[in-house]
Amino acid sequence: MKIDPTALDQLFLKARTANGFLDKPVPVSLLQEAYELAKMAPTSMNTQPTRYVFITTPEAKARLLPALTPGNVDKTKSAPVTVIVATDTRFYEHMPQIWHGAGAKENFEGNATLATNTATRNGTLGGAYFILAARAVGLDCGPMSGVDLAKLNAEFFPDGRYVANFLINLGYADTSKEFARNPRLSFEQACSVL
């Protein structure tokens, strides 16, 4: 069954990347609600390697800003919340809790290439799911990759267990700062049916 057209608009068709935000706080309960939705989306073997670090205080924001490219500073300053979407390099330690079969932890633990590839792919999926979940609970999102990940990791994840992937600014969009929607590729350009 298709979901309601209003929901499609909120998640995809009318949703826009936020480039500035209103001065309106985002309660932690709304972040929790978005996470509770995002965590239900699929990852391979239910690995769930994505970790979300919510930057909400001026002190934490001050630690984040030096890692940003210049074009991302003002919009990040205006965002009530910035999420560091990171990947847990030892996600497999949780496998006995979240996977129904024996040996999954050991399988990843003993194969660094498999663990890294699985964490990277599914960690990125988790970030994408979180964007949709945040939109579903009424937040606007501004995902960004304009960040020096090495600086970000050194500042927030010095032990190396988590590895930053990208950022998402969250809040309520200042629509006066929106860009015109850019074109999308057609089905014929982006898809093949074999």
N, C-alpha and C positions, 0 to 999 in steps of 0.2 A: 504494500500500500504506500502510495506517495505521501510525503508529509505536506502539510498545509502550505499554500503559496506564500503566506505571510512569513512563515518560518524560513522558507527558501530565500525570501528577500533579506531577512535579518542575517542569515548565515552567509549568503553568497551574492545575490543579485543586486541588492542595494547597499550592502556592506562595503565600506571603503577603508583604505589604510588611513589611519589618523596621523596627521602631521603636526598637530597641536592639540592641547587639551584644556578644558575648562577647569577652573580652580574649585574642584568638587572632590572630596575624598572618596576613596574606595574602601569599604569596610573589609576586614579580613574574612568575615563570614562569606562575602561574595567570592573571594579568591578560593576559599575552601569549596564552595559550591561548584565553581568552575573545575577545580581539580577532581572533585568527585565524579563529574561527567567525563572529563578527559581520560581518567584512569580506566574507564570501561571500554575504551576503543581497543582494537586488536593490535598486538605486537607479536612477532614470531615467538613461539613457545611461551607466550605470556611473560616475556622477559622484563618488560617495564623498566628500561634503563634510564628513562628521562628523570632528571631532578630539576626542580624549580626553586630558584632563590628569588624571593620577592624583595626588591629594594623599595622601601617605603619611607625611610627617615632621611632628613637632610644630611646626616653624618654618612649614611651608607651611599647616598647619591653622590656626595663629594668624593668618595673612593672610586666610584664608577666613572665619573666624567672624564678623567685624564685618559682613559682608554678609548674614548669615542673619536670618530672622525669629526672634523669641524661641523659638517652639515647635520650632524645628529645631536649636537649639544643642546640647542635651544628647545627642540621638541622633547628631549629627554628631561630637561629641567622642568618643563611644564607638565609632564606626566605625573599623576599621583603615585603610580607604581611602575617600576621597570622590572621585568622578569628576566633573570639570567636563565636561559634554557641550557642545561648542562647534561652531560652524560656521565653516569656512574661507571667507571672502568671496571669495577668489581661487582657489577649488577648480579652476577651469578651466585654470589653469596646468599641471595634471597631465594634461589631456585627451589630449595626444599619446601619453602612456604608457599610458593606460587605456581609450581608445576606439578602435575599429577604423577609423573614418572620418576623413578629412581635414576640417579646417575647424571642428571642434567648439569648440576653444579660442577661435577668432576669433568664432564665433557668440555665445558667452556674453560674451566680452570687450567686444563691441560693443553689447550689449543689457543694461543694468544691471537693468532690471525682470525680465527672464528669468533672469538670474544670481541675483538676490536671491531670487526665488520658488523657483527650483530648489534653491538652497542651503538655504533654510529648511525646505522640505518634506522633502527627502531627508536633511538633517541631523537632523531629528527622527526620521525612520525609523531612522537609524543608532543613535540612542540607545535606541530601543525594541528593536532587534535586539540591542544589547549587553546589555540586561537579560535577554533570553532566553538569550543565550550565557553570561552569568555564572551564571544558574541551571543551565544545562546542565553546567557544570564544578563545580557543588557550592557556589556562593556564594549568599548571600541578599542581596537588594537592597531599598533604601529610596529610590525616586525622590522628588525634591522639586522643587517650583517656588517654595517660600517663600524667596526670595532676592532681594536688590536687585541686579538684573543690571547696572545702571549702575556700582554700587560694585565688583562682581565684575570687570567688564570693565576698569575703571580700574586695579584692582590686578594682574590677571593678563594682560590683553591691551591694554596702553596704546597699542600701535601701530595697533589697530583691525582688523588682518587677521582675527583670530578674534573671534567674537561668542558669548558664553555663551548657552546655551539653557535647560538645567536641570541639576540635580545628581542623582547617584546615590550613596548610601552603600552600601558593600560590606563584606561580612565574613560572619560566622557569627552568625545571629540569636539574641538572647536571647529565647526564646519567652515568657518571663514578661511581656514588654512588648507582646505582640501585642494588637491590638484584635479584637473579634469581627468576622467577615467581614460586610461590608455587602451588602445585596441588589444584584443585577444586573438590568438591564432584560430583559424577555422578548424572544424573537425578534419577536413581533408588535409590541412597542413600538419596537424599534430598527431593524427591517428592512422593506423592501418588495420584493416580487417582481413585476416588471412583465412 
